[in-house]
Amino acid sequence: DAGVTQSPTHLIKTRGQQVTLRCSPISGHKSVSWYQQVLGQGPQFIFQYYEKEERGRGNFPDRFSARQFPNYSSELNVNALLLGDSALYLCASSRSLTDTQYFGPGTRLTVL
Amino acid sequence: GQQLNQSPQSMFIQEGEDVSMNCTSSSIFNTWLWYKQDPGEGPVLLIALYKAGELTSNGRLTAQFGITRKDSFLNISASIPSDVGIYFCAGLLNSGNTPLVFGKGTRLSVIA
């Protein structure tokens, strides 16, 4: 079975731009979570979606938004990019809200 | 927010040696997870622990869920060069729909 997939792999943007990151969960998984990982740190929780509804939100500004589609794939949007948004953005999927989460390879975002 | 204290931050060991790392928290966790992350990749699940006192093995890896539910450790026996990477502990809090909380990671280097 295919694991969690994310696209694109790498992305370079400039300050003020907007970016959309995409995630496809493992087949049968209905929950998708997004994490931001800056260099040298553990992943920090951004959002969790289950059955197309937002079920959790981390301590991130409103510039960050996400949604989940009927096929359970998800998009993370970040507006008005700042230099500090440069990070590895990870998507994880799980069968339910509390089941074990499996991570994708991440999208490396660089903001110049 | 919740934090996990993971130690040590980094380790340099000889090939063949055993390794031990741990995570502690001031909060009670419902689930403890251990992940390994290679450079530029997403975290890969190694071991999941669901019950206090549980001891689980995965090949040369052994992890335990502390009986107080506030700590966990991971042991790697007879280390090999491919064990190199960053190991993260993560926990699910014992209340409602809460996200995974990660430690800052233990960077393992294996000297052949």
Backbone of each chain as ProteinMPNN parsed JSONL, in Angstrom:
{"seq_chain_A": "DAGVTQSPTHLIKTRGQQVTLRCSPISGHKSVSWYQQVLGQGPQFIFQYYEKEERGRGNFPDRFSARQFPNYSSELNVNALLLGDSALYLCASSRSLTDTQYFGPGTRLTVL", "coords_chain_A": {"N_chain_A": [[0.845, -1.201, 0.0], [0.404, 2.269, -0.693], [2.141, 4.876, 0.97], [1.777, 7.895, 2.921], [1.565, 10.647, 0.806], [3.105, 13.64, -0.389], [3.055, 16.853, -1.921], [4.386, 19.871, -3.34], [7.781, 18.505, -3.434], [9.884, 20.232, -2.86], [9.975, 23.794, -2.418], [10.313, 27.129, -3.319], [9.777, 30.36, -2.248], [9.007, 33.886, -2.149], [9.017, 36.526, 0.309], [5.788, 37.518, 1.438], [4.379, 36.21, -0.514], [2.013, 33.575, -1.369], [1.325, 30.16, -0.511], [0.51, 26.783, -1.376], [0.243, 23.615, -0.078], [0.115, 20.098, -0.573], [-1.459, 16.994, 0.35], [-1.837, 13.499, 0.414], [-3.55, 11.008, 2.057], [-2.871, 7.776, 3.611], [-4.551, 5.008, 2.186], [-7.816, 4.484, 3.365], [-7.449, 5.891, 5.673], [-8.834, 8.475, 7.588], [-8.203, 10.78, 8.838], [-6.189, 13.673, 8.786], [-3.23, 15.313, 9.63], [-1.302, 18.282, 10.052], [2.029, 19.426, 10.335], [4.654, 21.634, 11.346], [8.1, 21.729, 10.938], [10.908, 23.141, 12.034], [14.405, 23.653, 11.517], [16.363, 21.574, 13.527], [14.495, 21.144, 15.476], [11.646, 19.416, 16.96], [8.655, 18.262, 15.256], [5.959, 20.621, 15.052], [2.61, 20.951, 15.9], [0.079, 21.928, 13.607], [-2.55, 21.76, 12.319], [-5.393, 19.545, 12.596], [-7.476, 17.415, 10.787], [-10.549, 15.704, 10.416], [-12.75, 13.633, 8.809], [-13.351, 15.75, 7.058], [-13.649, 17.933, 8.654], [-12.3, 20.514, 10.713], [-10.548, 19.582, 13.521], [-8.701, 20.229, 15.332], [-6.364, 22.752, 16.269], [-3.237, 24.241, 16.186], [-0.905, 26.547, 17.754], [-0.706, 28.729, 15.722], [-0.591, 31.52, 13.432], [-3.403, 33.237, 11.81], [-2.76, 33.297, 9.194], [-2.231, 30.817, 8.351], [-4.029, 28.184, 6.972], [-6.237, 25.442, 6.307], [-7.707, 22.617, 4.608], [-9.829, 19.756, 4.158], [-10.625, 17.326, 1.787], [-13.405, 15.526, 0.176], [-12.28, 13.067, -0.566], [-10.499, 12.682, 1.383], [-7.963, 13.74, 1.095], [-5.759, 16.556, 1.594], [-5.128, 20.084, 1.9], [-2.74, 22.543, 2.743], [-2.591, 25.919, 3.338], [-0.66, 28.846, 3.234], [-0.555, 32.197, 3.787], [0.798, 35.453, 2.913], [3.675, 35.081, 3.264], [6.39, 34.73, 5.549], [9.878, 35.112, 6.404], [10.387, 33.427, 8.506], [8.689, 31.328, 8.092], [9.941, 29.407, 6.722], [10.588, 26.043, 6.52], [10.266, 22.469, 7.127], [7.371, 21.018, 6.074], [5.153, 18.806, 7.315], [2.917, 16.157, 6.707], [0.592, 14.019, 8.22], [-1.175, 10.963, 8.44], [-3.999, 9.195, 9.81], [-6.122, 6.534, 10.974], [-8.203, 7.292, 12.62], [-8.99, 10.013, 14.889], [-7.379, 9.532, 17.117], [-5.757, 7.423, 16.52], [-2.617, 5.839, 15.601], [-0.268, 7.948, 14.0], [0.989, 8.309, 10.719], [3.658, 9.494, 8.859], [4.231, 11.61, 5.993], [6.788, 12.343, 3.468], [7.266, 15.025, 3.557], [7.258, 18.571, 2.722], [9.632, 20.772, 1.698], [9.871, 24.045, 2.432], [11.159, 27.059, 1.417], [11.58, 30.375, 2.194], [12.425, 33.358, 0.771]], "CA_chain_A": [[0.0, 0.0, 0.0], [1.156, 3.512, -0.736], [2.155, 5.642, 2.204], [1.341, 9.278, 2.79], [2.314, 11.372, -0.221], [3.019, 15.096, -0.295], [3.604, 17.58, -3.059], [5.62, 19.432, -3.988], [8.863, 18.092, -2.546], [10.564, 21.459, -2.468], [9.303, 24.994, -2.875], [10.978, 28.383, -2.942], [8.883, 31.496, -2.398], [9.512, 35.129, -1.572], [8.172, 37.101, 1.355], [4.529, 38.085, 1.008], [3.654, 35.316, -1.407], [1.134, 32.564, -0.802], [1.729, 28.825, -0.916], [-0.424, 25.686, -1.099], [0.893, 22.314, 0.017], [-0.894, 19.06, -0.73], [-1.21, 15.74, 1.063], [-2.77, 12.393, 0.213], [-3.341, 10.077, 3.173], [-2.909, 6.335, 3.365], [-5.896, 4.554, 1.878], [-8.545, 4.055, 4.551], [-7.254, 6.85, 6.763], [-9.778, 9.577, 7.46], [-7.699, 11.959, 9.538], [-4.927, 14.237, 8.315], [-2.67, 16.356, 10.486], [-0.19, 19.046, 9.486], [3.038, 19.844, 11.291], [5.785, 22.425, 10.868], [9.338, 21.362, 11.595], [12.051, 23.99, 11.723], [15.671, 22.937, 11.658], [16.831, 21.319, 14.878], [13.377, 21.005, 16.411], [10.644, 18.418, 16.645], [7.481, 18.8, 14.558], [4.976, 21.368, 15.823], [1.269, 20.737, 15.369], [-0.622, 23.071, 13.019], [-3.973, 21.445, 12.164], [-5.845, 18.187, 12.395], [-8.786, 17.29, 10.159], [-11.162, 14.377, 10.437], [-14.019, 13.667, 8.075], [-13.476, 17.054, 6.402], [-13.848, 19.001, 9.632], [-11.16, 20.845, 11.547], [-10.749, 19.038, 14.855], [-7.683, 20.745, 16.223], [-5.535, 23.795, 15.682], [-2.109, 24.609, 17.026], [-0.674, 27.963, 17.999], [-0.207, 29.348, 14.498], [-1.43, 32.671, 13.051], [-4.492, 33.014, 10.854], [-2.208, 33.172, 7.831], [-2.237, 29.389, 8.069], [-5.354, 27.597, 6.869], [-6.203, 24.118, 5.682], [-8.997, 21.997, 4.369], [-9.785, 18.348, 3.788], [-11.57, 17.07, 0.712], [-14.185, 14.292, 0.359], [-11.447, 11.869, -0.707], [-9.637, 12.749, 2.576], [-6.734, 14.479, 0.864], [-5.794, 17.829, 2.316], [-4.25, 21.179, 1.487], [-2.352, 23.551, 3.727], [-2.319, 27.205, 2.716], [-0.016, 29.856, 4.053], [-0.582, 33.5, 3.126], [1.722, 36.493, 3.378], [4.808, 34.338, 3.793], [7.483, 35.39, 6.257], [11.117, 34.325, 6.388], [10.29, 32.416, 9.559], [7.844, 30.201, 7.682], [10.821, 28.415, 6.104], [10.559, 24.842, 7.361], [9.75, 21.245, 6.524], [5.969, 20.859, 6.435], [4.855, 17.387, 7.339], [1.537, 15.711, 6.771], [0.47, 12.694, 8.803], [-2.545, 10.456, 8.384], [-4.351, 8.149, 10.767], [-7.481, 6.024, 10.722], [-9.131, 8.143, 13.366], [-8.317, 11.129, 15.56], [-6.421, 9.122, 18.137], [-4.924, 6.312, 16.066], [-1.223, 6.141, 15.284], [-0.085, 8.79, 12.826], [2.066, 7.957, 9.809], [4.066, 10.733, 8.222], [4.745, 11.688, 4.646], [8.182, 12.781, 3.377], [7.36, 16.449, 3.829], [7.544, 19.582, 1.711], [10.617, 21.739, 2.196], [9.536, 25.397, 1.989], [12.164, 28.091, 1.671], [11.075, 31.721, 1.928], [13.564, 34.27, 0.593]], "C_chain_A": [[0.871, 1.237, 0.0], [1.061, 4.195, 0.611], [1.564, 7.012, 1.966], [2.202, 9.968, 1.735], [2.061, 12.867, -0.075], [3.611, 15.719, -1.549], [3.461, 19.075, -2.817], [6.659, 18.983, -2.96], [9.587, 19.308, -1.981], [9.847, 22.652, -3.08], [10.108, 26.199, -2.414], [10.03, 29.535, -3.25], [9.58, 32.737, -1.852], [8.517, 35.654, -0.55], [6.917, 37.729, 0.769], [3.72, 37.199, 0.077], [2.788, 34.337, -0.627], [1.563, 31.2, -1.323], [0.642, 27.82, -0.545], [0.335, 24.372, -1.147], [-0.188, 21.243, 0.025], [-0.462, 17.744, -0.084], [-2.281, 14.723, 0.697], [-2.518, 11.353, 1.285], [-3.258, 8.634, 2.703], [-4.357, 5.915, 3.122], [-6.582, 4.01, 3.131], [-8.389, 4.967, 5.744], [-8.129, 8.07, 6.529], [-9.306, 10.856, 8.137], [-6.347, 12.369, 8.97], [-4.494, 15.332, 9.277], [-1.501, 17.01, 9.781], [0.729, 19.512, 10.608], [4.08, 20.708, 10.59], [7.023, 22.004, 11.641], [10.457, 22.293, 11.138], [13.315, 23.233, 12.09], [16.059, 22.783, 13.128], [15.742, 21.139, 15.914], [12.495, 19.819, 16.027], [9.474, 19.054, 15.912], [6.534, 19.507, 15.518], [3.626, 21.276, 15.126], [0.655, 22.013, 14.822], [-2.133, 22.829, 12.986], [-4.176, 19.938, 12.206], [-7.258, 18.215, 11.818], [-9.25, 15.84, 10.234], [-12.517, 14.488, 9.771], [-14.346, 15.095, 7.594], [-13.707, 18.207, 7.372], [-12.56, 19.244, 10.417], [-11.435, 20.388, 12.969], [-9.669, 19.505, 15.834], [-6.833, 21.765, 15.495], [-4.454, 24.153, 16.677], [-1.964, 26.117, 17.118], [0.015, 28.611, 16.8], [-1.146, 30.482, 14.093], [-2.467, 32.303, 11.998], [-4.004, 32.964, 9.41], [-2.176, 31.705, 7.385], [-3.682, 28.902, 8.023], [-5.234, 26.251, 6.167], [-7.619, 23.667, 5.388], [-8.78, 20.542, 3.992], [-10.912, 18.087, 2.802], [-12.324, 15.756, 0.947], [-13.36, 13.017, 0.209], [-10.378, 11.794, 0.396], [-8.279, 13.368, 2.33], [-6.876, 15.86, 1.491], [-4.84, 18.829, 1.681], [-3.975, 22.078, 2.682], [-1.999, 24.815, 2.959], [-1.653, 28.14, 3.707], [0.028, 31.149, 3.242], [0.49, 34.418, 3.69], [2.959, 35.888, 4.028], [5.857, 35.239, 4.436], [8.72, 34.5, 6.181], [11.037, 33.163, 7.374], [9.381, 31.242, 9.222], [8.671, 29.127, 6.983], [10.943, 27.211, 7.033], [10.213, 23.644, 6.498], [8.309, 21.091, 7.001], [5.585, 19.396, 6.242], [3.362, 17.15, 7.424], [1.55, 14.299, 7.363], [-0.977, 12.245, 8.684], [-2.743, 9.353, 9.408], [-5.783, 7.709, 10.487], [-8.523, 6.892, 11.409], [-8.311, 9.215, 14.068], [-7.211, 10.667, 16.488], [-5.571, 7.932, 17.726], [-3.515, 6.788, 15.718], [-1.117, 6.915, 13.982], [1.14, 8.355, 12.04], [2.371, 9.177, 8.945], [4.46, 10.553, 6.76], [6.17, 12.215, 4.654], [8.372, 14.272, 3.61], [7.564, 17.292, 2.581], [8.485, 20.588, 2.335], [10.295, 23.097, 1.591], [10.653, 26.348, 2.383], [11.578, 29.427, 1.274], [12.264, 32.673, 1.887], [13.138, 35.727, 0.77]], "O_chain_A": [[1.94, 1.261, 0.611], [0.047, 4.109, 1.303], [0.93, 7.261, 0.94], [3.429, 9.878, 1.774], [0.974, 13.303, 0.305], [4.539, 15.183, -2.155], [2.515, 19.505, -2.157], [6.427, 19.075, -1.755], [9.862, 19.391, -0.784], [9.198, 22.541, -4.12], [10.529, 26.275, -1.26], [9.543, 29.669, -4.373], [10.608, 32.646, -1.181], [7.344, 35.281, -0.542], [6.97, 38.391, -0.267], [2.52, 37.407, -0.104], [2.829, 34.281, 0.602], [2.096, 31.084, -2.427], [-0.053, 27.977, 0.459], [0.99, 24.057, -2.141], [-1.275, 21.452, 0.563], [0.724, 17.431, 0.013], [-3.472, 15.035, 0.671], [-1.397, 10.861, 1.419], [-3.54, 8.321, 1.546], [-5.274, 6.411, 3.776], [-6.02, 3.192, 3.86], [-9.118, 4.835, 6.727], [-8.167, 8.627, 5.432], [-9.948, 11.899, 8.015], [-5.482, 11.534, 8.709], [-5.297, 16.17, 9.686], [-0.794, 16.369, 9.004], [0.281, 19.931, 11.675], [4.352, 20.539, 9.401], [6.995, 21.931, 12.869], [10.896, 22.233, 9.989], [13.285, 22.29, 12.88], [16.076, 23.76, 13.877], [16.03, 20.996, 17.103], [12.587, 19.29, 14.919], [9.32, 20.275, 15.947], [6.326, 19.06, 16.646], [3.517, 21.494, 13.919], [0.693, 23.056, 15.474], [-2.902, 23.602, 13.557], [-3.272, 19.16, 11.899], [-8.123, 18.946, 12.3], [-8.465, 14.898, 10.132], [-13.331, 15.338, 10.131], [-15.478, 15.563, 7.717], [-13.936, 19.338, 6.945], [-11.829, 18.309, 10.742], [-12.447, 20.767, 13.558], [-9.73, 19.204, 17.026], [-6.605, 21.672, 14.289], [-4.721, 24.345, 17.864], [-2.802, 26.866, 16.617], [1.184, 28.991, 16.874], [-2.344, 30.429, 14.368], [-2.424, 31.235, 11.389], [-4.768, 32.622, 8.508], [-2.103, 31.405, 6.193], [-4.466, 29.179, 8.931], [-4.231, 25.97, 5.511], [-8.594, 24.256, 5.855], [-7.695, 20.147, 3.565], [-12.026, 18.582, 2.975], [-11.94, 14.963, 1.807], [-13.703, 11.99, 0.796], [-9.477, 10.957, 0.349], [-7.499, 13.512, 3.272], [-7.971, 16.276, 1.87], [-3.875, 18.457, 1.014], [-4.848, 22.337, 3.511], [-1.192, 24.776, 2.03], [-2.04, 28.211, 4.874], [0.583, 31.184, 2.144], [1.017, 34.2, 4.781], [3.253, 36.15, 5.194], [6.166, 36.329, 3.955], [8.626, 33.299, 5.928], [11.544, 32.071, 7.117], [9.309, 30.272, 9.977], [8.157, 28.05, 6.683], [11.35, 27.343, 8.188], [9.91, 23.773, 5.312], [8.057, 21.04, 8.205], [5.684, 18.842, 5.147], [2.641, 17.858, 8.127], [2.419, 13.489, 7.04], [-1.898, 13.052, 8.811], [-1.801, 8.673, 9.815], [-6.553, 8.424, 9.846], [-9.582, 7.184, 10.852], [-7.1, 9.319, 13.871], [-6.199, 11.354, 16.628], [-4.74, 7.474, 18.511], [-3.266, 7.983, 15.563], [-1.777, 6.595, 12.994], [2.192, 8.069, 12.612], [1.474, 9.805, 8.381], [4.95, 9.501, 6.348], [6.715, 12.505, 5.719], [9.49, 14.736, 3.834], [7.982, 16.8, 1.533], [8.182, 21.185, 3.368], [10.428, 23.288, 0.383], [11.039, 26.423, 3.55], [11.128, 29.599, 0.141], [13.019, 32.778, 2.854], [13.966, 36.631, 0.655]]}, "seq_chain_B": "GQQLNQSPQSMFIQEGEDVSMNCTSSSIFNTWLWYKQDPGEGPVLLIALYKAGELTSNGRLTAQFGITRKDSFLNISASIPSDVGIYFCAGLLNSGNTPLVFGKGTRLSVIA", "coords_chain_B": {"N_chain_B": [[2.524, 25.66, 25.729], [2.205, 22.022, 25.811], [5.124, 20.136, 26.589], [7.725, 17.87, 25.772], [10.463, 16.476, 27.375], [13.323, 15.478, 26.054], [16.1, 13.333, 26.14], [19.435, 11.99, 25.642], [20.483, 15.07, 23.939], [22.202, 14.606, 21.858], [24.216, 11.865, 20.658], [27.232, 10.055, 20.444], [28.358, 7.059, 19.397], [30.079, 3.876, 19.422], [30.03, 1.469, 16.79], [28.054, -1.394, 17.386], [27.639, -0.946, 20.053], [25.244, -0.51, 22.741], [22.345, 1.618, 22.974], [20.63, 4.146, 24.753], [17.813, 6.188, 25.242], [15.598, 8.763, 26.453], [12.338, 10.08, 27.337], [10.581, 12.562, 29.086], [7.794, 13.984, 30.862], [5.682, 16.5, 32.31], [3.083, 16.001, 32.193], [0.415, 13.572, 31.969], [0.421, 10.968, 29.642], [-1.447, 9.323, 27.074], [-0.667, 7.729, 25.046], [2.459, 6.675, 23.814], [4.901, 7.324, 21.371], [7.577, 6.382, 19.246], [9.706, 7.759, 16.86], [11.835, 7.724, 13.954], [13.906, 9.868, 12.123], [15.341, 10.563, 9.079], [17.698, 12.701, 7.358], [16.006, 15.272, 5.593], [13.74, 13.774, 5.268], [10.465, 12.477, 6.219], [9.316, 11.696, 9.58], [9.607, 8.312, 10.623], [7.62, 5.774, 11.895], [8.615, 3.864, 14.664], [8.054, 2.425, 17.062], [5.04, 1.916, 18.872], [3.308, 2.655, 21.839], [0.802, 1.781, 24.137], [-0.149, 1.231, 26.655], [0.336, 1.773, 30.127], [3.387, 0.752, 31.511], [3.855, -1.02, 29.511], [6.024, -2.961, 27.506], [7.693, -3.033, 24.548], [9.051, -4.554, 21.653], [10.917, -4.135, 18.624], [12.601, -5.662, 16.529], [15.93, -4.842, 16.969], [15.236, -2.834, 18.605], [13.813, -1.602, 21.591], [11.159, -0.426, 23.534], [9.629, 1.303, 26.267], [6.671, 2.102, 28.048], [6.298, 4.266, 30.566], [5.335, 3.536, 33.99], [4.181, 5.593, 35.394], [3.04, 7.004, 33.431], [4.192, 9.253, 32.485], [6.572, 9.14, 31.247], [8.932, 7.656, 28.913], [11.113, 5.251, 27.434], [13.65, 4.462, 24.982], [15.511, 1.84, 23.745], [18.321, 0.817, 21.864], [19.851, -1.971, 20.672], [23.13, -3.313, 20.037], [24.214, -1.424, 18.016], [24.216, -0.283, 14.589], [25.635, 1.144, 11.57], [23.451, 2.168, 10.022], [21.662, 3.0, 11.889], [22.002, 5.603, 12.373], [20.673, 8.849, 12.745], [17.877, 10.988, 13.599], [16.081, 10.622, 16.514], [12.82, 10.76, 17.648], [10.625, 11.223, 20.365], [7.122, 11.034, 20.93], [3.964, 12.054, 22.156], [0.551, 11.372, 23.032], [-1.81, 13.267, 24.677], [-3.75, 12.602, 27.622], [-6.468, 13.381, 27.191], [-9.341, 14.004, 25.528], [-9.538, 15.189, 22.125], [-6.526, 15.62, 21.202], [-3.461, 16.908, 19.882], [-0.468, 15.25, 18.613], [2.398, 15.549, 20.631], [5.725, 16.47, 20.389], [9.081, 15.554, 21.304], [12.341, 17.201, 21.318], [14.141, 15.719, 20.011], [16.737, 13.215, 19.615], [19.901, 13.124, 18.438], [21.606, 10.677, 16.808], [24.77, 9.376, 16.305], [26.807, 7.001, 14.759], [29.826, 5.441, 15.067], [31.873, 3.723, 12.972]], "CA_chain_B": [[1.947, 24.364, 25.383], [2.843, 20.851, 26.39], [6.46, 19.85, 26.092], [8.386, 16.645, 26.167], [11.886, 16.65, 27.59], [13.987, 14.314, 25.484], [17.537, 13.349, 26.369], [20.259, 13.18, 25.462], [20.264, 15.791, 22.69], [22.984, 13.925, 20.832], [25.048, 10.764, 21.144], [28.215, 9.473, 19.538], [28.656, 5.737, 19.936], [30.777, 2.94, 18.545], [29.202, 0.405, 16.226], [27.977, -2.549, 18.272], [27.237, -0.538, 21.4], [23.826, -0.302, 22.993], [21.97, 3.02, 23.107], [19.403, 4.382, 25.502], [17.349, 7.567, 25.258], [14.313, 8.795, 27.15], [11.462, 11.254, 27.278], [9.783, 12.786, 30.283], [6.83, 15.072, 30.767], [4.957, 16.808, 33.532], [1.695, 15.605, 31.946], [0.14, 12.154, 31.735], [0.151, 10.678, 28.25], [-2.261, 8.151, 26.784], [0.074, 6.958, 24.057], [3.824, 7.13, 23.523], [5.387, 6.864, 20.082], [8.97, 6.688, 18.908], [9.929, 7.908, 15.424], [13.194, 8.012, 13.473], [13.874, 10.76, 10.971], [16.578, 10.757, 8.319], [17.751, 14.062, 6.797], [15.151, 15.564, 4.453], [12.627, 12.84, 5.195], [9.506, 12.545, 7.309], [9.53, 10.711, 10.644], [9.11, 6.956, 10.394], [7.229, 5.173, 13.163], [9.395, 2.699, 15.091], [7.328, 1.668, 18.088], [3.906, 2.589, 19.495], [3.014, 2.116, 23.17], [-0.555, 2.206, 24.445], [-0.52, 0.939, 28.041], [1.36, 2.015, 31.132], [4.16, -0.436, 31.824], [4.045, -1.843, 28.305], [7.371, -3.085, 26.963], [7.498, -3.52, 23.185], [10.268, -4.65, 20.858], [10.849, -4.14, 17.168], [13.975, -6.014, 16.166], [16.917, -4.46, 17.986], [14.686, -1.704, 19.359], [12.882, -1.897, 22.677], [10.662, 0.8, 24.155], [8.725, 1.083, 27.388], [5.737, 3.137, 28.489], [6.498, 4.338, 32.009], [4.14, 3.229, 34.784], [3.55, 6.856, 35.803], [2.495, 7.54, 32.17], [4.822, 10.543, 32.213], [7.87, 8.954, 30.631], [9.136, 6.506, 28.057], [12.492, 5.149, 26.969], [13.922, 3.653, 23.808], [16.837, 1.227, 23.706], [18.76, 0.183, 20.628], [20.958, -2.869, 20.995], [24.098, -3.637, 18.981], [23.992, -0.41, 16.993], [24.849, -0.419, 13.282], [25.709, 2.47, 10.927], [22.163, 2.67, 9.523], [20.878, 3.547, 13.007], [22.236, 7.045, 12.406], [19.499, 9.655, 12.448], [17.31, 11.693, 14.743], [15.002, 9.87, 17.117], [11.856, 11.619, 18.337], [9.499, 10.678, 21.101], [5.897, 11.815, 20.764], [2.928, 11.568, 23.046], [-0.823, 11.845, 22.957], [-2.277, 13.562, 26.02], [-4.857, 11.788, 28.098], [-7.698, 14.155, 27.296], [-10.028, 14.428, 24.32], [-8.851, 15.183, 20.842], [-5.344, 16.466, 21.325], [-2.48, 16.53, 18.87], [0.801, 14.69, 19.043], [3.409, 16.467, 21.144], [7.021, 15.871, 20.099], [10.301, 16.011, 21.927], [13.226, 17.916, 20.4], [14.924, 14.746, 19.273], [18.085, 12.767, 19.979], [20.687, 12.873, 17.217], [22.496, 9.535, 17.034], [25.86, 9.144, 15.35], [27.442, 5.705, 14.997], [31.182, 5.42, 14.529], [32.185, 2.34, 12.57]], "C_chain_B": [[2.701, 23.232, 26.032], [4.211, 20.632, 25.786], [6.924, 18.504, 26.592], [9.868, 16.934, 26.287], [12.597, 15.38, 27.136], [15.483, 14.429, 25.706], [18.149, 11.997, 26.019], [19.935, 13.878, 24.142], [21.001, 15.12, 21.548], [23.857, 12.857, 21.477], [26.006, 10.323, 20.047], [28.606, 8.128, 20.136], [29.424, 4.911, 18.904], [29.785, 1.906, 18.01], [29.221, -0.797, 17.162], [27.544, -2.212, 19.685], [25.71, -0.441, 21.503], [23.562, 1.18, 23.269], [20.693, 3.12, 23.924], [19.057, 5.859, 25.482], [15.968, 7.593, 25.914], [13.596, 10.119, 26.987], [10.693, 11.358, 28.572], [8.861, 13.965, 30.075], [6.206, 15.319, 32.123], [3.491, 16.379, 33.403], [1.597, 14.103, 31.735], [-0.213, 11.955, 30.27], [-0.59, 9.365, 28.083], [-1.537, 7.173, 25.87], [1.469, 7.555, 23.924], [4.247, 6.504, 22.202], [6.851, 7.234, 19.935], [9.122, 6.671, 17.391], [11.419, 8.099, 15.158], [13.076, 8.854, 12.21], [15.26, 10.864, 10.357], [16.547, 12.144, 7.687], [16.85, 14.223, 5.575], [13.955, 14.646, 4.288], [11.644, 13.085, 6.328], [9.821, 11.511, 8.367], [8.892, 9.371, 10.287], [8.816, 6.316, 11.735], [8.05, 3.923, 13.449], [8.578, 1.81, 16.017], [6.206, 2.533, 18.627], [3.57, 1.871, 20.805], [1.68, 2.671, 23.64], [-0.957, 1.998, 25.903], [0.64, 1.207, 28.967], [2.044, 0.708, 31.489], [4.473, -1.302, 30.631], [5.491, -1.791, 27.835], [7.238, -3.729, 25.593], [8.816, -3.513, 22.435], [9.958, -4.661, 19.385], [12.268, -4.401, 16.681], [14.932, -5.673, 17.286], [16.431, -3.313, 18.864], [13.712, -2.194, 20.421], [12.46, -0.58, 23.301], [9.697, 0.436, 25.279], [7.915, 2.32, 27.697], [5.836, 3.169, 30.013], [5.215, 4.14, 32.795], [3.452, 4.498, 35.295], [2.835, 7.526, 34.631], [3.093, 8.895, 31.814], [6.19, 10.379, 31.57], [7.906, 7.699, 29.772], [10.616, 6.453, 27.703], [12.567, 4.247, 25.742], [15.347, 3.13, 23.915], [17.09, 0.644, 22.329], [19.939, -0.704, 20.987], [21.835, -3.089, 19.772], [23.962, -2.691, 17.79], [24.796, -0.694, 15.724], [24.826, 0.944, 12.599], [24.366, 3.018, 10.462], [21.237, 3.146, 10.648], [21.05, 5.061, 13.119], [20.968, 7.807, 12.013], [19.037, 10.387, 13.69], [16.094, 10.916, 15.229], [14.115, 10.824, 17.911], [10.893, 10.774, 19.155], [8.298, 11.59, 20.844], [4.829, 11.198, 21.651], [1.571, 12.159, 22.734], [-1.315, 12.048, 24.378], [-3.529, 12.772, 26.35], [-6.137, 12.599, 28.238], [-8.205, 14.548, 25.916], [-9.204, 14.326, 23.049], [-7.673, 16.131, 20.907], [-4.291, 15.991, 20.348], [-1.273, 15.85, 19.484], [1.716, 15.809, 19.522], [4.755, 15.77, 20.98], [8.093, 16.4, 21.036], [11.183, 16.679, 20.887], [14.166, 16.98, 19.661], [16.269, 14.417, 19.886], [18.81, 12.417, 18.692], [21.714, 11.784, 17.521], [23.519, 9.43, 15.908], [26.557, 7.85, 15.732], [28.794, 5.694, 14.29], [31.559, 3.975, 14.227], [33.553, 1.899, 13.094]], "O_chain_B": [[3.704, 23.441, 26.715], [4.432, 20.912, 24.608], [6.566, 18.06, 27.683], [10.461, 17.561, 25.409], [12.477, 14.332, 27.772], [16.071, 15.488, 25.49], [17.471, 10.972, 26.087], [19.195, 13.338, 23.319], [20.51, 15.063, 20.421], [24.191, 12.925, 22.66], [25.636, 10.232, 18.877], [29.124, 8.065, 21.251], [29.42, 5.198, 17.706], [28.833, 1.524, 18.691], [30.275, -1.177, 17.672], [27.126, -3.095, 20.435], [24.999, -0.311, 20.506], [24.443, 1.902, 23.737], [19.793, 2.289, 23.803], [19.933, 6.699, 25.688], [15.258, 6.588, 25.933], [14.168, 11.123, 26.563], [10.208, 10.356, 29.097], [9.103, 14.829, 29.233], [6.205, 14.439, 32.984], [2.748, 16.392, 34.385], [2.573, 13.449, 31.37], [-1.042, 12.679, 29.718], [-0.391, 8.419, 28.845], [-1.761, 5.963, 25.914], [1.642, 8.774, 23.922], [3.995, 5.327, 21.941], [7.302, 8.264, 20.435], [8.728, 5.716, 16.721], [12.163, 8.571, 16.017], [12.247, 8.582, 11.341], [16.229, 11.21, 11.032], [15.468, 12.707, 7.5], [16.912, 13.425, 4.639], [13.238, 14.724, 3.291], [11.944, 13.806, 7.28], [10.523, 10.539, 8.086], [7.797, 9.308, 9.729], [9.669, 6.314, 12.622], [8.173, 3.038, 12.602], [8.432, 0.609, 15.789], [6.38, 3.736, 18.823], [3.551, 0.642, 20.867], [1.44, 3.876, 23.56], [-1.98, 2.519, 26.346], [1.789, 0.91, 28.643], [1.392, -0.306, 31.736], [5.277, -2.229, 30.731], [6.103, -0.724, 27.773], [6.73, -4.844, 25.478], [9.606, -2.578, 22.563], [8.903, -5.121, 18.947], [13.038, -3.468, 16.45], [14.78, -6.146, 18.412], [17.143, -2.874, 19.768], [12.896, -3.083, 20.178], [13.296, 0.284, 23.567], [9.037, -0.603, 25.242], [8.412, 3.444, 27.616], [5.491, 2.19, 30.675], [4.135, 4.521, 32.341], [2.259, 4.472, 35.597], [2.109, 8.502, 34.819], [2.574, 9.603, 30.951], [6.9, 11.364, 31.366], [7.055, 6.816, 29.876], [11.292, 7.481, 27.674], [11.701, 3.408, 25.494], [16.28, 3.898, 24.149], [16.202, 0.059, 21.708], [20.925, -0.227, 21.551], [21.367, -3.059, 18.633], [23.632, -3.12, 16.685], [25.889, -1.259, 15.768], [24.066, 1.819, 13.013], [24.16, 4.231, 10.505], [20.143, 3.643, 10.379], [20.329, 5.72, 13.869], [20.283, 7.44, 11.059], [19.726, 10.402, 14.71], [15.194, 10.595, 14.452], [14.598, 11.597, 18.739], [10.408, 9.74, 18.695], [8.46, 12.779, 20.572], [4.796, 9.986, 21.865], [1.452, 13.282, 22.243], [-1.253, 11.133, 25.199], [-4.265, 12.335, 25.465], [-6.816, 12.527, 29.263], [-7.568, 15.336, 25.217], [-8.305, 13.494, 22.922], [-7.829, 17.332, 20.685], [-4.231, 14.806, 20.02], [-1.075, 15.865, 20.699], [1.8, 16.872, 18.906], [4.915, 14.618, 21.382], [8.028, 17.538, 21.501], [10.828, 16.727, 19.709], [14.907, 17.411, 18.777], [16.866, 15.235, 20.587], [18.392, 11.528, 17.949], [22.579, 11.951, 18.381], [23.175, 9.398, 14.726], [26.863, 7.629, 16.904], [28.887, 5.909, 13.081], [31.562, 3.119, 15.111], [33.973, 0.768, 12.85]]}, "name": "protein", "num_of_chains": 2, "seq": "DAGVTQSPTHLIKTRGQQVTLRCSPISGHKSVSWYQQVLGQGPQFIFQYYEKEERGRGNFPDRFSARQFPNYSSELNVNALLLGDSALYLCASSRSLTDTQYFGPGTRLTVLGQQLNQSPQSMFIQEGEDVSMNCTSSSIFNTWLWYKQDPGEGPVLLIALYKAGELTSNGRLTAQFGITRKDSFLNISASIPSDVGIYFCAGLLNSGNTPLVFGKGTRLSVIA"}
